[in-house]
Amino acid sequence: MSSPNPQPVVSKAGGYTQEPNTFSSINDLYKFFAPLTIRVSKNSPPGLTDVNEMQFCFDKAALRLWIKVDGTLRFVQFT
């Protein structure tokens, strides 16, 4: 039996081909990020080989929180 409420359409293009990348609710998103830990970087800034995919890494020297998404490092700057 199908649900009377329509489900959101999940795009399968642009990095959304893996199951953890297709979140349909906030609870699913929380369940994915809850076990992840933030580790401290040994290098400033960390390299691509220092950070695993979807792993948080904090750089104490520059006060930046790094994460690797689809092979690209991204950061948030703290003041």
N, CA, C and O atoms as a GROMACS GRO file, in nm:
protein
  316
    1MET      N    1   0.085  -0.117   0.000
    1MET     CA    2   0.000   0.000   0.000
    1MET      C    3   0.090   0.124   0.000
    1MET      O    4   0.185   0.132   0.077
    2SER      N    5   0.058   0.216  -0.084
    2SER     CA    6   0.139   0.338  -0.092
    2SER      C    7   0.084   0.443   0.003
    2SER      O    8  -0.033   0.441   0.040
    3SER      N    9   0.170   0.534   0.040
    3SER     CA   10   0.134   0.641   0.132
    3SER      C   11   0.053   0.747   0.058
    3SER      O   12   0.083   0.778  -0.057
    4PRO      N   13  -0.051   0.804   0.124
    4PRO     CA   14  -0.128   0.910   0.057
    4PRO      C   15  -0.048   1.041   0.048
    4PRO      O   16  -0.082   1.128  -0.032
    5ASN      N   17   0.058   1.054   0.130
    5ASN     CA   18   0.141   1.174   0.125
    5ASN      C   19   0.254   1.152   0.026
    5ASN      O   20   0.327   1.054   0.038
    6PRO      N   21   0.270   1.240  -0.070
    6PRO     CA   22   0.379   1.221  -0.166
    6PRO      C   23   0.515   1.240  -0.100
    6PRO      O   24   0.532   1.325  -0.013
    7GLN      N   25   0.612   1.161  -0.143
    7GLN     CA   26   0.748   1.171  -0.093
    7GLN      C   27   0.824   1.273  -0.177
    7GLN      O   28   0.797   1.288  -0.296
    8PRO      N   29   0.920   1.344  -0.116
    8PRO     CA   30   0.998   1.441  -0.194
    8PRO      C   31   1.083   1.371  -0.299
    8PRO      O   32   1.132   1.260  -0.278
    9VAL      N   33   1.099   1.436  -0.410
    9VAL     CA   34   1.180   1.382  -0.518
    9VAL      C   35   1.327   1.399  -0.482
    9VAL      O   36   1.369   1.508  -0.443
   10VAL      N   37   1.404   1.292  -0.494
   10VAL     CA   38   1.545   1.296  -0.461
   10VAL      C   39   1.624   1.289  -0.591
   10VAL      O   40   1.616   1.190  -0.665
   11SER      N   41   1.698   1.392  -0.618
   11SER     CA   42   1.780   1.396  -0.739
   11SER      C   43   1.894   1.297  -0.728
   11SER      O   44   1.959   1.288  -0.624
   12LYS      N   45   1.920   1.223  -0.834
   12LYS     CA   46   2.028   1.125  -0.834
   12LYS      C   47   2.150   1.177  -0.909
   12LYS      O   48   2.240   1.100  -0.942
   13ALA      N   49   2.154   1.305  -0.936
   13ALA     CA   50   2.268   1.364  -1.006
   13ALA      C   51   2.342   1.460  -0.914
   13ALA      O   52   2.284   1.511  -0.818
   14GLY      N   53   2.467   1.485  -0.943
   14GLY     CA   54   2.542   1.583  -0.868
   14GLY      C   55   2.586   1.539  -0.731
   14GLY      O   56   2.580   1.618  -0.636
   15GLY      N   57   2.630   1.414  -0.717
   15GLY     CA   58   2.680   1.368  -0.588
   15GLY      C   59   2.576   1.307  -0.498
   15GLY      O   60   2.606   1.275  -0.383
   16TYR      N   61   2.454   1.289  -0.546
   16TYR     CA   62   2.348   1.232  -0.465
   16TYR      C   63   2.320   1.086  -0.501
   16TYR      O   64   2.208   1.039  -0.484
   17THR      N   65   2.419   1.016  -0.551
   17THR     CA   66   2.397   0.879  -0.593
   17THR      C   67   2.416   0.780  -0.480
   17THR      O   68   2.375   0.664  -0.493
   18GLN      N   69   2.477   0.820  -0.369
   18GLN     CA   70   2.499   0.730  -0.259
   18GLN      C   71   2.390   0.749  -0.154
   18GLN      O   72   2.338   0.860  -0.137
   19GLU      N   73   2.355   0.641  -0.086
   19GLU     CA   74   2.243   0.644   0.008
   19GLU      C   75   2.260   0.746   0.121
   19GLU      O   76   2.162   0.814   0.153
   20PRO      N   77   2.380   0.763   0.183
   20PRO     CA   78   2.391   0.863   0.289
   20PRO      C   79   2.370   1.006   0.241
   20PRO      O   80   2.345   1.096   0.322
   21ASN      N   81   2.380   1.029   0.110
   21ASN     CA   82   2.364   1.164   0.057
   21ASN      C   83   2.219   1.199   0.027
   21ASN      O   84   2.190   1.313  -0.011
   22THR      N   85   2.127   1.104   0.043
   22THR     CA   86   1.987   1.130   0.013
   22THR      C   87   1.908   1.133   0.143
   22THR      O   88   1.857   1.031   0.188
   23PHE      N   89   1.899   1.250   0.203
   23PHE     CA   90   1.826   1.265   0.328
   23PHE      C   91   1.683   1.309   0.298
   23PHE      O   92   1.661   1.403   0.221
   24SER      N   93   1.588   1.242   0.358
   24SER     CA   94   1.449   1.279   0.336
   24SER      C   95   1.390   1.350   0.457
   24SER      O   96   1.279   1.403   0.450
   25SER      N   97   1.463   1.352   0.570
   25SER     CA   98   1.412   1.422   0.687
   25SER      C   99   1.529   1.467   0.774
   25SER      O  100   1.643   1.425   0.754
   26ILE      N  101   1.500   1.552   0.870
   26ILE     CA  102   1.602   1.599   0.964
   26ILE      C  103   1.652   1.484   1.050
   26ILE      O  104   1.769   1.480   1.086
   27ASN      N  105   1.564   1.390   1.084
   27ASN     CA  106   1.606   1.274   1.165
   27ASN      C  107   1.710   1.190   1.093
   27ASN      O  108   1.806   1.145   1.154
   28ASP      N  109   1.692   1.169   0.962
   28ASP     CA  110   1.791   1.094   0.885
   28ASP      C  111   1.924   1.168   0.882
   28ASP      O  112   2.030   1.106   0.893
   29LEU      N  113   1.919   1.298   0.868
   29LEU     CA  114   2.040   1.380   0.868
   29LEU      C  115   2.112   1.371   1.003
   29LEU      O  116   2.234   1.358   1.007
   30TYR      N  117   2.036   1.377   1.112
   30TYR     CA  118   2.095   1.368   1.246
   30TYR      C  119   2.157   1.230   1.269
   30TYR      O  120   2.267   1.221   1.325
   31LYS      N  121   2.090   1.124   1.226
   31LYS     CA  122   2.142   0.988   1.244
   31LYS      C  123   2.275   0.970   1.170
   31LYS      O  124   2.361   0.894   1.215
   32PHE      N  125   2.290   1.038   1.057
   32PHE     CA  126   2.415   1.027   0.981
   32PHE      C  127   2.528   1.103   1.048
   32PHE      O  128   2.640   1.053   1.056
   33PHE      N  129   2.501   1.225   1.097
   33PHE     CA  130   2.607   1.309   1.153
   33PHE      C  131   2.634   1.284   1.302
   33PHE      O  132   2.739   1.325   1.351
   34ALA      N  133   2.544   1.218   1.374
   34ALA     CA  134   2.560   1.197   1.518
   34ALA      C  135   2.687   1.120   1.555
   34ALA      O  136   2.756   1.161   1.648
   35PRO      N  137   2.721   1.010   1.486
   35PRO     CA  138   2.841   0.935   1.527
   35PRO      C  139   2.973   0.997   1.482
   35PRO      O  140   3.079   0.952   1.524
   36LEU      N  141   2.968   1.100   1.399
   36LEU     CA  142   3.091   1.163   1.350
   36LEU      C  143   3.157   1.244   1.462
   36LEU      O  144   3.088   1.311   1.539
   37THR      N  145   3.287   1.238   1.469
   37THR     CA  146   3.360   1.314   1.570
   37THR      C  147   3.446   1.419   1.502
   37THR      O  148   3.481   1.408   1.385
   38ILE      N  149   3.480   1.521   1.578
   38ILE     CA  150   3.568   1.626   1.528
   38ILE      C  151   3.709   1.596   1.578
   38ILE      O  152   3.731   1.588   1.699
   39ARG      N  153   3.802   1.580   1.486
   39ARG     CA  154   3.940   1.555   1.528
   39ARG      C  155   4.022   1.681   1.503
   39ARG      O  156   3.984   1.768   1.424
   40VAL      N  157   4.135   1.690   1.571
   40VAL     CA  158   4.222   1.807   1.559
   40VAL      C  159   4.324   1.782   1.448
   40VAL      O  160   4.382   1.674   1.440
   41SER      N  161   4.345   1.882   1.365
   41SER     CA  162   4.438   1.872   1.254
   41SER      C  163   4.583   1.878   1.303
   41SER      O  164   4.614   1.954   1.395
   42LYS      N  165   4.669   1.799   1.242
   42LYS     CA  166   4.812   1.803   1.273
   42LYS      C  167   4.885   1.904   1.186
   42LYS      O  168   4.991   1.954   1.224
   43ASN      N  169   4.829   1.933   1.070
   43ASN     CA  170   4.888   2.030   0.977
   43ASN      C  171   4.795   2.150   0.965
   43ASN      O  172   4.674   2.138   0.984
   44SER      N  173   4.852   2.264   0.934
   44SER     CA  174   4.771   2.383   0.914
   44SER      C  175   4.801   2.443   0.778
   44SER      O  176   4.912   2.493   0.759
   45PRO      N  177   4.713   2.442   0.686
   45PRO     CA  178   4.583   2.377   0.680
   45PRO      C  179   4.597   2.228   0.647
   45PRO      O  180   4.701   2.187   0.595
   46PRO      N  181   4.497   2.147   0.676
   46PRO     CA  182   4.506   2.004   0.646
   46PRO      C  183   4.499   1.980   0.495
   46PRO      O  184   4.438   2.056   0.421
   47GLY      N  185   4.563   1.873   0.452
   47GLY     CA  186   4.561   1.837   0.311
   47GLY      C  187   4.447   1.742   0.279
   47GLY      O  188   4.376   1.696   0.369
   48LEU      N  189   4.429   1.714   0.152
   48LEU     CA  190   4.322   1.623   0.110
   48LEU      C  191   4.340   1.484   0.168
   48LEU      O  192   4.242   1.414   0.196
   49THR      N  193   4.464   1.442   0.187
   49THR     CA  194   4.489   1.309   0.241
   49THR      C  195   4.473   1.304   0.393
   49THR      O  196   4.462   1.196   0.450
   50ASP      N  197   4.472   1.420   0.459
   50ASP     CA  198   4.458   1.425   0.604
   50ASP      C  199   4.314   1.410   0.652
   50ASP      O  200   4.290   1.369   0.765
   51VAL      N  201   4.219   1.444   0.566
   51VAL     CA  202   4.078   1.444   0.604
   51VAL      C  203   4.005   1.341   0.520
   51VAL      O  204   4.016   1.342   0.397
   52ASN      N  205   3.930   1.252   0.585
   52ASN     CA  206   3.849   1.155   0.513
   52ASN      C  207   3.718   1.220   0.468
   52ASN      O  208   3.682   1.327   0.516
   53GLU      N  209   3.649   1.154   0.376
   53GLU     CA  210   3.523   1.205   0.325
   53GLU      C  211   3.422   1.218   0.439
   53GLU      O  212   3.403   1.125   0.518
   54MET      N  213   3.357   1.333   0.448
   54MET     CA  214   3.255   1.365   0.549
   54MET      C  215   3.310   1.354   0.692
   54MET      O  216   3.237   1.314   0.783
   55GLN      N  217   3.435   1.389   0.712
   55GLN     CA  218   3.496   1.389   0.844
   55GLN      C  219   3.530   1.532   0.881
   55GLN      O  220   3.586   1.607   0.801
   56PHE      N  221   3.495   1.571   1.004
   56PHE     CA  222   3.526   1.706   1.052
   56PHE      C  223   3.668   1.708   1.106
   56PHE      O  224   3.712   1.614   1.173
   57CYS      N  225   3.740   1.816   1.078
   57CYS     CA  226   3.877   1.833   1.124
   57CYS      C  227   3.895   1.980   1.165
   57CYS      O  228   3.871   2.070   1.085
   58PHE      N  229   3.938   2.003   1.289
   58PHE     CA  230   3.953   2.140   1.340
   58PHE      C  231   4.099   2.181   1.336
   58PHE      O  232   4.185   2.109   1.386
   59ASP      N  233   4.126   2.295   1.278
   59ASP     CA  234   4.260   2.352   1.269
   59ASP      C  235   4.274   2.458   1.377
   59ASP      O  236   4.218   2.567   1.364
   60LYS      N  237   4.347   2.426   1.484
   60LYS     CA  238   4.359   2.518   1.597
   60LYS      C  239   4.441   2.642   1.562
   60LYS      O  240   4.418   2.749   1.619
   61ALA      N  241   4.536   2.631   1.471
   61ALA     CA  242   4.621   2.746   1.437
   61ALA      C  243   4.541   2.854   1.364
   61ALA      O  244   4.559   2.973   1.391
   62ALA      N  245   4.454   2.814   1.272
   62ALA     CA  246   4.377   2.911   1.193
   62ALA      C  247   4.233   2.926   1.242
   62ALA      O  248   4.158   3.007   1.188
   63LEU      N  249   4.193   2.848   1.343
   63LEU     CA  250   4.056   2.847   1.395
   63LEU      C  251   3.955   2.820   1.284
   63LEU      O  252   3.861   2.897   1.264
   64ARG      N  253   3.976   2.710   1.211
   64ARG     CA  254   3.887   2.671   1.103
   64ARG      C  255   3.840   2.528   1.123
   64ARG      O  256   3.917   2.442   1.166
   65LEU      N  257   3.715   2.503   1.091
   65LEU     CA  258   3.659   2.369   1.092
   65LEU      C  259   3.649   2.322   0.948
   65LEU      O  260   3.575   2.379   0.868
   66TRP      N  261   3.725   2.217   0.915
   66TRP     CA  262   3.732   2.166   0.778
   66TRP      C  263   3.645   2.042   0.764
   66TRP      O  264   3.626   1.967   0.860
   67ILE      N  265   3.593   2.021   0.643
   67ILE     CA  266   3.522   1.898   0.609
   67ILE      C  267   3.548   1.870   0.461
   67ILE      O  268   3.559   1.962   0.380
   68LYS      N  269   3.559   1.743   0.428
   68LYS     CA  270   3.582   1.702   0.290
   68LYS      C  271   3.451   1.653   0.232
   68LYS      O  272   3.393   1.555   0.280
   69VAL      N  273   3.403   1.721   0.126
   69VAL     CA  274   3.277   1.688   0.062
   69VAL      C  275   3.303   1.668  -0.087
   69VAL      O  276   3.351   1.759  -0.155
   70ASP      N  277   3.271   1.551  -0.137
   70ASP     CA  278   3.291   1.517  -0.279
   70ASP      C  279   3.434   1.544  -0.324
   70ASP      O  280   3.457   1.591  -0.436
   71GLY      N  281   3.531   1.514  -0.237
   71GLY     CA  282   3.671   1.528  -0.271
   71GLY      C  283   3.725   1.670  -0.260
   71GLY      O  284   3.840   1.695  -0.298
   72THR      N  285   3.645   1.763  -0.210
   72THR     CA  286   3.687   1.902  -0.197
   72THR      C  287   3.683   1.943  -0.050
   72THR      O  288   3.586   1.916   0.020
   73LEU      N  289   3.790   2.007  -0.004
   73LEU     CA  290   3.794   2.056   0.133
   73LEU      C  291   3.721   2.189   0.143
   73LEU      O  292   3.741   2.279   0.062
   74ARG      N  293   3.635   2.200   0.244
   74ARG     CA  294   3.563   2.324   0.270
   74ARG      C  295   3.581   2.356   0.418
   74ARG      O  296   3.602   2.266   0.499
   75PHE      N  297   3.574   2.485   0.453
   75PHE     CA  298   3.596   2.521   0.592
   75PHE      C  299   3.500   2.631   0.636
   75PHE      O  300   3.439   2.701   0.556
   76VAL      N  301   3.490   2.641   0.768
   76VAL     CA  302   3.416   2.750   0.834
   76VAL      C  303   3.516   2.820   0.922
   76VAL      O  304   3.586   2.754   1.000
   77GLN      N  305   3.525   2.952   0.912
   77GLN     CA  306   3.621   3.032   0.989
   77GLN      C  307   3.557   3.079   1.119
   77GLN      O  308   3.447   3.133   1.118
   78PHE      N  309   3.626   3.058   1.232
   78PHE     CA  310   3.582   3.109   1.362
   78PHE      C  311   3.668   3.228   1.399
   78PHE      O  312   3.786   3.234   1.363
   79THR      N  313   3.610   3.323   1.471
   79THR     CA  314   3.687   3.441   1.511
   79THR      C  315   3.717   3.438   1.659
   79THR      O  316   3.781   3.530   1.710
   0.00000   0.00000   0.00000
